[in-house]
């Protein structure tokens, strides 16, 4: 839930923090503050910005990740939280809003934010059959880097709106043209926002089932190893 100036929170201290942040920077949007693993500090996510660790009075904050010192090493608690949120957000996407290439009984599933005008996205797509043979299902989400209304947006939206979205997407990945058909109910704009929320800043970007974000292209066999598939 995104909170802005004038927003109210159930926790009185969270309300104090929101008021302080919104008064200082009313141009930003903040998620609801919640207690952090470190006593005395709350964590607040700035929409499109950093995670803040802020005192209960809203007077001082630190921007960055919070780590726990454990015998096994340093553990990034902030990334653990982001990972959990990513997994939940991706799991909430309806299957019919994705373009799916999957084997009959997948051993693992990856969500892939893709752009039809991205060279490494095309390279990854050329290995989808191999990924399927390895037992990996590929769930595509649209992320045209040029943004809403761009030629890339219109092309990828037309694939999502096609009678056979998988074939249309494959044609675009092969550099072929498809009829332009940007239907009103296409999910591309929503998926761009989703990508931004889960931390995508380039394509391809992969999200594993546990919420791990893997930026960039990975060969099929490397992905299988990463997923624990031999």
Backbone as CSV, one residue per row, in Angstrom:
resi,resn,N_x,N_y,N_z,CA_x,CA_y,CA_z,C_x,C_y,C_z
1,UNK,0.849,-1.195,0.000,0.000,0.000,0.000,0.878,1.235,0.000
2,UNK,0.630,2.166,-0.893,1.425,3.380,-0.983,0.745,4.484,-0.197
3,UNK,1.505,5.131,0.674,0.973,6.207,1.480,1.581,7.518,1.016
4,UNK,0.835,8.589,1.057,1.353,9.895,0.667,1.062,10.907,1.732
5,UNK,1.226,12.180,1.418,0.948,13.230,2.370,-0.501,13.133,2.812
6,UNK,-0.714,13.215,4.110,-2.065,13.167,4.630,-2.571,11.762,4.876
7,UNK,-1.780,10.739,4.503,-2.210,9.360,4.715,-2.131,9.018,6.193
8,UNK,-2.948,8.083,6.640,-2.979,7.710,8.039,-2.582,6.248,8.163
9,UNK,-1.955,5.906,9.248,-1.547,4.537,9.499,-2.126,4.093,10.833
10,UNK,-2.279,2.788,11.023,-2.851,2.272,12.255,-1.902,2.470,13.429
11,UNK,-0.624,2.293,13.240,0.381,2.471,14.277,0.614,3.969,14.483
12,UNK,0.384,4.502,15.698,0.577,5.942,15.929,1.973,6.420,15.561
13,UNK,2.992,5.604,15.861,4.358,6.003,15.532,4.565,6.031,14.030
14,UNK,3.933,5.098,13.336,4.034,5.085,11.876,3.424,6.353,11.300
15,UNK,2.344,6.817,11.924,1.710,8.055,11.465,2.641,9.247,11.666
16,UNK,3.339,9.271,12.795,4.304,10.347,13.066,5.388,10.359,11.994
17,UNK,5.888,9.177,11.665,6.951,9.059,10.663,6.458,9.512,9.295
18,UNK,5.265,9.069,8.910,4.716,9.459,7.608,4.530,10.965,7.508
19,UNK,4.039,11.571,8.579,3.831,13.019,8.576,5.156,13.754,8.421
20,UNK,6.189,13.274,9.127,7.501,13.919,9.051,8.091,13.799,7.649
21,UNK,8.032,12.607,7.076,8.588,12.398,5.740,7.816,13.190,4.688
22,UNK,6.488,13.165,4.790,5.660,13.856,3.802,5.806,15.363,3.894
23,UNK,6.050,15.873,5.106,6.267,17.313,5.262,7.595,17.730,4.641
24,UNK,8.607,16.863,4.805,9.937,17.188,4.272,10.006,17.012,2.763
25,UNK,9.396,15.944,2.245,9.412,15.661,0.807,8.031,15.212,0.359
26,UNK,7.109,16.164,0.175,5.749,15.798,-0.243,5.675,15.259,-1.668
27,UNK,6.765,15.400,-2.427,6.781,14.915,-3.807,7.022,13.415,-3.890
28,UNK,7.396,12.789,-2.771,7.670,11.351,-2.761,6.489,10.591,-2.175
29,UNK,6.428,9.303,-2.493,5.412,8.423,-1.924,6.103,7.370,-1.081
30,UNK,5.485,7.041,0.045,6.094,6.124,1.002,5.140,4.984,1.322
31,UNK,5.707,3.788,1.452,4.905,2.680,1.951,4.765,2.832,3.461
32,UNK,3.810,2.122,4.020,3.543,2.257,5.450,4.748,1.801,6.274
33,UNK,5.203,2.625,7.218,6.327,2.231,8.075,5.981,0.993,8.899
34,UNK,6.989,0.167,9.118,6.803,-1.013,9.957,8.063,-1.208,10.779
35,UNK,7.944,-1.807,11.965,9.130,-2.012,12.798,10.181,-2.833,12.057
36,UNK,11.428,-2.437,12.187,12.525,-3.161,11.540,13.088,-4.190,12.507
37,UNK,13.947,-5.089,12.029,14.568,-6.056,12.937,15.466,-5.397,13.984
38,UNK,15.884,-4.156,13.756,16.723,-3.448,14.721,15.838,-2.622,15.650
39,UNK,15.959,-2.861,16.942,15.117,-2.183,17.929,15.223,-0.666,17.795
40,UNK,14.066,-0.011,17.840,14.039,1.445,17.808,13.950,2.053,16.429
41,UNK,14.079,1.231,15.399,14.014,1.744,14.032,12.829,1.147,13.274
42,UNK,12.253,1.968,12.415,11.221,1.519,11.487,11.829,1.473,10.088
43,UNK,11.249,0.653,9.225,11.678,0.654,7.836,10.554,1.186,6.963
44,UNK,10.943,2.038,6.010,9.989,2.673,5.108,10.544,2.578,3.692
45,UNK,9.763,2.017,2.790,10.175,1.944,1.392,9.689,3.178,0.655
46,UNK,10.606,3.885,0.005,10.239,5.006,-0.850,9.891,4.442,-2.218
47,UNK,8.730,4.805,-2.745,8.326,4.289,-4.046,9.330,4.730,-5.105
48,UNK,9.921,3.740,-5.788,10.917,4.036,-6.808,12.238,4.510,-6.243
49,UNK,12.432,4.335,-4.938,13.649,4.825,-4.294,14.180,3.837,-3.273
50,UNK,14.981,4.313,-2.326,15.643,3.419,-1.379,14.748,2.993,-0.222
51,UNK,15.222,2.006,0.502,14.607,1.594,1.757,15.236,2.433,2.858
52,UNK,14.396,3.046,3.687,14.881,3.899,4.768,14.720,3.190,6.105
53,UNK,15.720,3.359,6.970,15.613,2.937,8.366,15.571,4.210,9.185
54,UNK,14.439,4.449,9.852,14.164,5.745,10.449,13.784,5.599,11.918
55,UNK,14.178,6.589,12.738,13.826,6.522,14.155,12.341,6.800,14.348
56,UNK,11.845,6.487,15.539,10.407,6.551,15.802,9.847,7.963,15.742
57,UNK,10.702,8.972,15.882,10.248,10.362,15.804,10.270,10.902,14.381
58,UNK,10.831,10.140,13.455,10.912,10.592,12.073,11.913,11.709,11.865
59,UNK,12.942,11.765,12.704,13.909,12.870,12.618,15.199,12.483,11.902
60,UNK,15.559,11.226,11.983,16.806,10.772,11.359,16.565,9.434,10.667
61,UNK,17.197,9.262,9.509,17.097,7.969,8.839,18.419,7.628,8.161
62,UNK,18.561,6.344,7.877,19.691,5.818,7.110,19.108,5.130,5.886
63,UNK,19.640,5.420,4.717,19.175,4.781,3.482,20.129,3.645,3.125
64,UNK,19.586,2.473,2.902,20.436,1.340,2.543,19.881,0.046,3.097
65,UNK,20.698,-0.988,3.116,20.270,-2.302,3.577,20.733,-2.560,5.004
66,UNK,19.910,-3.278,5.748,20.235,-3.669,7.115,20.756,-5.102,7.099
67,UNK,21.898,-5.308,7.731,22.513,-6.634,7.789,22.507,-7.160,9.218
68,UNK,22.381,-8.477,9.353,22.550,-9.144,10.640,23.931,-9.796,10.657
69,UNK,24.602,-9.693,11.784,25.914,-10.319,11.941,25.697,-11.691,12.566
70,UNK,25.982,-12.734,11.802,25.794,-14.097,12.282,27.100,-14.871,12.167
71,UNK,27.162,-16.012,12.827,28.385,-16.809,12.800,28.758,-17.228,11.384
72,UNK,27.745,-17.417,10.558,27.990,-17.850,9.181,28.381,-16.696,8.261
73,UNK,28.269,-15.469,8.768,28.609,-14.302,7.950,27.576,-13.205,8.104
74,UNK,27.576,-12.261,7.159,26.620,-11.159,7.175,25.375,-11.563,6.375
75,UNK,24.210,-11.333,6.943,22.945,-11.676,6.289,22.188,-10.396,5.973
76,UNK,21.854,-10.209,4.706,21.143,-9.014,4.262,19.652,-9.178,4.568
77,UNK,19.214,-8.582,5.674,17.821,-8.706,6.089,16.888,-7.952,5.160
78,UNK,17.368,-6.830,4.626,16.538,-6.043,3.709,16.236,-6.839,2.441
79,UNK,17.246,-7.520,1.908,17.040,-8.315,0.695,16.122,-9.499,0.972
80,UNK,16.207,-10.066,2.167,15.287,-11.148,2.521,13.838,-10.672,2.457
81,UNK,13.610,-9.452,2.940,12.265,-8.888,2.890,11.814,-8.630,1.469
82,UNK,12.723,-8.090,0.642,12.387,-7.836,-0.764,12.102,-9.141,-1.498
83,UNK,12.887,-10.160,-1.179,12.727,-11.461,-1.830,11.346,-12.036,-1.536
84,UNK,10.918,-11.958,-0.292,9.596,-12.462,0.101,8.495,-11.693,-0.634
85,UNK,8.643,-10.369,-0.707,7.630,-9.552,-1.377,7.573,-9.863,-2.870
86,UNK,8.750,-10.048,-3.503,8.773,-10.392,-4.928,8.005,-11.682,-5.189
87,UNK,8.290,-12.695,-4.372,7.635,-13.993,-4.558,6.120,-13.845,-4.456
88,UNK,5.653,-13.054,-3.503,4.212,-12.863,-3.315,3.597,-12.101,-4.486
89,UNK,4.291,-11.075,-4.964,3.762,-10.273,-6.066,3.686,-11.074,-7.362
90,UNK,4.719,-11.869,-7.634,4.714,-12.680,-8.857,3.652,-13.772,-8.765
91,UNK,3.517,-14.374,-7.587,2.522,-15.438,-7.408,1.098,-14.918,-7.595
92,UNK,0.911,-13.613,-7.395,-0.427,-13.024,-7.512,-0.830,-12.735,-8.958
93,UNK,0.114,-12.832,-9.897,-0.206,-12.568,-11.304,-1.015,-13.736,-11.868
94,UNK,-2.106,-13.424,-12.534,-2.947,-14.468,-13.115,-2.219,-15.145,-14.280
95,UNK,-2.299,-16.469,-14.375,-1.638,-17.174,-15.484,-2.052,-16.648,-16.857
96,UNK,-3.316,-16.254,-16.999,-3.786,-15.770,-18.299,-3.191,-14.421,-18.678
97,UNK,-2.563,-13.743,-17.727,-1.912,-12.468,-18.023,-0.442,-12.640,-18.397
98,UNK,0.036,-13.887,-18.392,1.417,-14.173,-18.765,1.437,-14.991,-20.052
99,UNK,2.567,-14.966,-20.733,2.774,-15.868,-21.869,3.666,-16.988,-21.355
100,UNK,3.144,-18.196,-21.371,3.793,-19.310,-20.682,4.281,-20.370,-21.668
101,UNK,5.530,-20.770,-21.464,6.119,-21.906,-22.178,6.524,-22.906,-21.098
102,UNK,5.845,-24.040,-21.040,6.089,-24.951,-19.924,6.063,-26.406,-20.360
103,UNK,6.902,-27.247,-19.729,6.830,-28.691,-19.962,5.623,-29.256,-19.214
104,UNK,5.339,-30.510,-19.430,4.142,-31.114,-18.828,4.215,-31.133,-17.305
105,UNK,5.349,-31.512,-16.766,5.512,-31.561,-15.304,6.765,-30.776,-14.915
106,UNK,6.650,-29.463,-14.807,7.835,-28.650,-14.537,8.462,-28.937,-13.177
107,UNK,9.786,-28.923,-13.165,10.527,-29.068,-11.913,10.719,-27.720,-11.234
108,UNK,10.665,-26.660,-12.016,10.845,-25.306,-11.483,10.215,-24.316,-12.455
109,UNK,9.938,-23.126,-11.954,9.341,-22.071,-12.771,10.127,-20.782,-12.591
110,UNK,10.367,-20.086,-13.698,10.982,-18.766,-13.620,10.042,-17.752,-14.273
111,UNK,9.912,-16.603,-13.643,9.188,-15.482,-14.249,10.230,-14.616,-14.938
112,UNK,9.980,-14.252,-16.179,10.959,-13.506,-16.969,10.337,-12.207,-17.475
113,UNK,10.874,-11.080,-17.017,10.473,-9.784,-17.563,11.248,-9.583,-18.860
114,UNK,10.520,-9.344,-19.954,11.153,-9.353,-21.269,10.757,-8.159,-22.121
115,UNK,11.599,-7.875,-23.104,11.393,-6.801,-24.077,11.698,-7.404,-25.446
116,UNK,10.823,-7.205,-26.418,11.033,-7.834,-27.726,12.178,-7.196,-28.503
117,UNK,12.615,-6.002,-28.109,13.720,-5.330,-28.796,15.007,-5.382,-27.986
118,UNK,15.193,-6.453,-27.260,16.365,-6.649,-26.399,17.110,-7.879,-26.893
119,UNK,18.382,-7.696,-27.263,19.168,-8.787,-27.832,19.297,-9.987,-26.914
120,UNK,19.577,-9.749,-25.640,19.741,-10.872,-24.716,18.406,-11.531,-24.373
121,UNK,17.304,-10.766,-24.484,15.975,-11.383,-24.327,15.735,-12.378,-25.457
122,UNK,16.165,-11.996,-26.660,16.012,-12.893,-27.808,16.886,-14.131,-27.642
123,UNK,18.076,-13.934,-27.110,18.979,-15.071,-26.893,18.375,-16.039,-25.876
124,UNK,17.819,-15.486,-24.798,17.180,-16.343,-23.802,15.995,-17.087,-24.417
125,UNK,15.217,-16.379,-25.245,14.043,-17.020,-25.846,14.449,-18.160,-26.776
126,UNK,15.612,-18.032,-27.404,16.078,-19.101,-28.294,16.397,-20.380,-27.521
127,UNK,16.493,-20.269,-26.186,16.801,-21.425,-25.345,15.589,-21.903,-24.546
128,UNK,14.413,-21.353,-24.843,13.217,-21.754,-24.098,12.933,-23.246,-24.268
129,UNK,13.096,-23.767,-25.479,12.862,-25.200,-25.696,13.806,-26.034,-24.838
130,UNK,15.065,-25.602,-24.747,16.041,-26.321,-23.913,15.660,-26.212,-22.440
131,UNK,15.220,-25.031,-22.026,14.776,-24.851,-20.639,13.614,-25.786,-20.328
132,UNK,12.676,-25.884,-21.252,11.537,-26.788,-21.060,11.995,-28.238,-20.971
133,UNK,12.956,-28.618,-21.807,13.481,-29.987,-21.770,14.144,-30.286,-20.427
134,UNK,14.718,-29.257,-19.818,15.356,-29.410,-18.509,14.332,-29.397,-17.373
135,UNK,13.072,-29.166,-17.718,12.022,-29.160,-16.704,11.690,-27.792,-16.151
136,UNK,12.121,-26.738,-16.845,11.912,-25.370,-16.363,10.805,-24.693,-17.156
137,UNK,9.781,-24.237,-16.461,8.693,-23.484,-17.086,9.079,-22.008,-17.128
138,UNK,8.779,-21.354,-18.239,9.080,-19.934,-18.418,7.769,-19.157,-18.465
139,UNK,7.593,-18.258,-17.515,6.409,-17.405,-17.453,6.833,-15.987,-17.810
140,UNK,6.424,-15.537,-18.976,6.846,-14.214,-19.448,5.942,-13.095,-18.923
141,UNK,6.595,-12.007,-18.535,5.939,-10.757,-18.180,6.535,-9.668,-19.060
142,UNK,5.722,-8.714,-19.461,6.183,-7.681,-20.395,6.881,-6.537,-19.664
143,UNK,8.015,-6.119,-20.215,8.734,-4.974,-19.655,9.454,-4.231,-20.783
144,UNK,8.691,-3.561,-21.669,9.335,-2.780,-22.737,10.101,-1.606,-22.136
145,UNK,11.408,-1.616,-22.288,12.250,-0.617,-21.609,11.997,0.801,-22.090
146,UNK,11.511,0.953,-23.310,11.258,2.295,-23.849,10.003,2.930,-23.264
147,UNK,9.207,2.144,-22.541,8.075,2.701,-21.823,6.753,2.677,-22.560
148,UNK,5.740,3.201,-21.890,4.377,3.223,-22.428,4.304,3.993,-23.738
149,UNK,3.557,3.456,-24.691,3.335,4.145,-25.955,4.460,4.044,-26.955
150,UNK,5.587,3.452,-26.565,6.734,3.320,-27.464,6.472,2.229,-28.501
151,UNK,7.258,2.200,-29.592,7.113,1.104,-30.557,7.271,-0.269,-29.905
152,UNK,8.214,-0.384,-28.961,8.401,-1.664,-28.264,7.163,-2.033,-27.467
153,UNK,6.553,-1.034,-26.833,5.318,-1.275,-26.079,4.218,-1.794,-27.002
154,UNK,4.049,-1.135,-28.151,2.973,-1.531,-29.059,3.200,-2.946,-29.603
155,UNK,4.461,-3.260,-29.869,4.760,-4.598,-30.389,4.470,-5.683,-29.350
156,UNK,4.969,-5.469,-28.135,4.798,-6.526,-27.130,3.342,-6.623,-26.687
157,UNK,2.636,-5.477,-26.652,1.208,-5.510,-26.326,0.436,-6.262,-27.403
158,UNK,0.848,-6.104,-28.653,0.190,-6.818,-29.753,0.382,-8.324,-29.627
159,UNK,1.543,-8.739,-29.101,1.763,-10.170,-28.869,0.812,-10.677,-27.792
160,UNK,0.680,-9.908,-26.715,-0.210,-10.319,-25.627,-1.662,-10.380,-26.091
161,UNK,-2.007,-9.546,-27.070,-3.391,-9.469,-27.556,-3.666,-10.419,-28.723
162,UNK,-2.641,-11.106,-29.208,-2.799,-11.987,-30.367,-3.609,-13.237,-30.015
163,UNK,-4.149,-13.893,-31.041,-4.891,-15.133,-30.821,-3.981,-16.218,-30.263
164,UNK,-2.730,-16.231,-30.709,-1.736,-17.180,-30.200,-0.568,-16.358,-29.662
165,UNK,-0.635,-15.915,-28.404,0.397,-15.031,-27.855,1.804,-15.624,-27.908
166,UNK,1.921,-16.929,-27.654,3.237,-17.557,-27.675,3.882,-17.491,-29.042
167,UNK,3.110,-17.805,-30.071,3.630,-17.754,-31.439,3.951,-16.322,-31.838
168,UNK,3.102,-15.379,-31.430,3.339,-13.970,-31.762,4.604,-13.459,-31.097
169,UNK,4.796,-13.829,-29.837,6.005,-13.394,-29.129,7.247,-13.990,-29.777
170,UNK,7.172,-15.250,-30.152,8.306,-15.901,-30.812,8.628,-15.214,-32.135
171,UNK,7.617,-14.845,-32.893,7.843,-14.135,-34.159,8.582,-12.825,-33.919
172,UNK,8.152,-12.075,-32.921,8.818,-10.804,-32.607,10.256,-11.033,-32.159
173,UNK,10.472,-12.075,-31.372,11.830,-12.377,-30.903,12.734,-12.782,-32.069
174,UNK,12.134,-13.293,-33.139,12.900,-13.677,-34.331,13.062,-12.523,-35.307
175,UNK,12.625,-11.337,-34.903,12.761,-10.159,-35.758,11.689,-10.030,-36.811
176,UNK,10.635,-10.816,-36.691,9.537,-10.769,-37.657,8.466,-9.779,-37.198
177,UNK,7.669,-9.313,-38.131,6.583,-8.399,-37.799,5.295,-9.179,-37.553
178,UNK,4.455,-8.633,-36.680,3.123,-9.189,-36.472,2.120,-8.043,-36.609
179,UNK,0.853,-8.334,-36.880,-0.136,-7.257,-36.992,-0.247,-6.479,-35.681
180,UNK,-0.312,-5.150,-35.782,-0.466,-4.354,-34.566,-1.898,-4.479,-34.059
181,UNK,-2.006,-4.831,-32.793,-3.324,-5.005,-32.173,-3.177,-4.771,-30.680
182,UNK,-3.239,-3.508,-30.275,-3.091,-3.162,-28.859,-4.484,-3.132,-28.239
183,UNK,-4.894,-4.259,-27.680,-6.236,-4.360,-27.105,-6.320,-3.575,-25.800
184,UNK,-7.518,-3.141,-25.482,-7.715,-2.256,-24.328,-7.392,-2.928,-23.002
185,UNK,-7.565,-4.247,-22.933,-7.377,-4.933,-21.651,-6.020,-5.622,-21.536
186,UNK,-5.038,-5.187,-22.321,-3.724,-5.834,-22.229,-3.071,-5.486,-20.887
187,UNK,-2.256,-6.422,-20.333,-1.676,-6.222,-19.004,-0.296,-5.577,-19.001
188,UNK,0.157,-5.069,-20.143,1.547,-4.619,-20.250,1.854,-3.461,-19.300
189,UNK,0.998,-2.456,-19.240,1.255,-1.316,-18.350,1.359,-1.771,-16.896
190,UNK,0.464,-2.665,-16.497,0.491,-3.173,-15.122,1.765,-3.965,-14.857
191,UNK,2.250,-4.681,-15.878,3.461,-5.479,-15.688,4.714,-4.610,-15.644
192,UNK,4.685,-3.474,-16.327,5.795,-2.526,-16.203,5.876,-2.029,-14.764
193,UNK,4.739,-1.660,-14.199,4.701,-1.194,-12.808,5.150,-2.295,-11.855
194,UNK,4.722,-3.523,-12.132,5.135,-4.655,-11.307,6.646,-4.834,-11.373
195,UNK,7.198,-4.772,-12.583,8.641,-4.909,-12.734,9.399,-3.860,-11.944
196,UNK,8.939,-2.625,-12.018,9.589,-1.555,-11.263,9.509,-1.822,-9.767
197,UNK,8.378,-2.342,-9.319,8.185,-2.600,-7.891,9.106,-3.703,-7.384
198,UNK,9.365,-4.714,-8.213,10.214,-5.822,-7.752,11.696,-5.573,-8.030
199,UNK,12.033,-4.411,-8.595,13.440,-4.056,-8.757,14.029,-4.279,-10.128
200,UNK,13.192,-4.478,-11.144,13.703,-4.671,-12.505,14.169,-3.329,-13.064
201,UNK,15.398,-3.281,-13.556,15.891,-2.063,-14.214,16.559,-2.365,-15.547
202,UNK,16.367,-3.578,-16.037,16.897,-3.977,-17.334,16.296,-5.319,-17.706
203,UNK,16.491,-5.723,-18.956,15.935,-7.004,-19.400,17.014,-7.837,-20.087
204,UNK,16.874,-9.168,-20.046,15.857,-9.879,-19.280,16.140,-9.809,-17.781
205,UNK,15.093,-9.948,-16.998,15.223,-10.030,-15.542,14.386,-11.207,-15.086
206,UNK,14.990,-12.092,-14.332,14.336,-13.327,-13.918,14.004,-13.269,-12.431
207,UNK,12.843,-13.751,-12.081,12.469,-13.887,-10.675,12.202,-15.363,-10.412
208,UNK,12.966,-15.935,-9.476,12.792,-17.343,-9.137,11.605,-17.504,-8.190
209,UNK,11.209,-18.738,-7.962,10.021,-18.985,-7.141,10.184,-18.500,-5.711
210,UNK,11.414,-18.442,-5.217,11.624,-17.951,-3.853,11.759,-16.434,-3.794
211,UNK,11.603,-15.767,-4.949,11.677,-14.315,-4.982,13.045,-13.755,-5.309
212,UNK,14.023,-14.615,-5.525,15.357,-14.139,-5.903,15.297,-13.461,-7.266
213,UNK,15.887,-12.268,-7.363,15.948,-11.538,-8.632,17.284,-11.821,-9.299
214,UNK,17.236,-12.315,-10.525,18.447,-12.629,-11.287,18.473,-11.717,-12.507
215,UNK,19.303,-10.674,-12.493,19.337,-9.764,-13.640,20.145,-10.330,-14.796
216,UNK,19.685,-10.072,-16.007,20.461,-10.429,-17.184,20.252,-11.851,-17.673
217,UNK,20.869,-12.123,-18.818,20.781,-13.436,-19.466,21.638,-14.462,-18.738
218,UNK,21.129,-15.672,-18.621,21.889,-16.817,-18.127,21.638,-17.981,-19.079
219,UNK,22.683,-18.731,-19.469,22.473,-19.903,-20.322,21.565,-20.919,-19.635
220,UNK,20.891,-21.722,-20.431,19.917,-22.676,-19.894,20.524,-23.598,-18.845
221,UNK,21.701,-24.140,-19.126,22.315,-25.083,-18.176,22.714,-24.383,-16.879
222,UNK,23.133,-23.130,-16.986,23.481,-22.369,-15.782,22.234,-22.107,-14.934
223,UNK,21.131,-21.804,-15.606,19.880,-21.602,-14.882,19.438,-22.886,-14.186
224,UNK,19.573,-24.003,-14.876,19.196,-25.284,-14.282,20.014,-25.548,-13.022
225,UNK,21.301,-25.271,-13.087,22.167,-25.463,-11.923,21.751,-24.538,-10.793
226,UNK,21.429,-23.290,-11.136,20.992,-22.313,-10.143,19.713,-22.776,-9.448
227,UNK,18.870,-23.478,-10.194,17.594,-23.957,-9.664,17.699,-25.336,-9.015
228,UNK,18.904,-25.883,-8.974,19.105,-27.182,-8.352,18.667,-28.346,-9.211
229,UNK,18.626,-28.116,-10.526,18.225,-29.174,-11.461,19.471,-29.715,-12.153
230,UNK,19.695,-30.989,-12.030,20.879,-31.608,-12.642,20.520,-32.219,-13.996
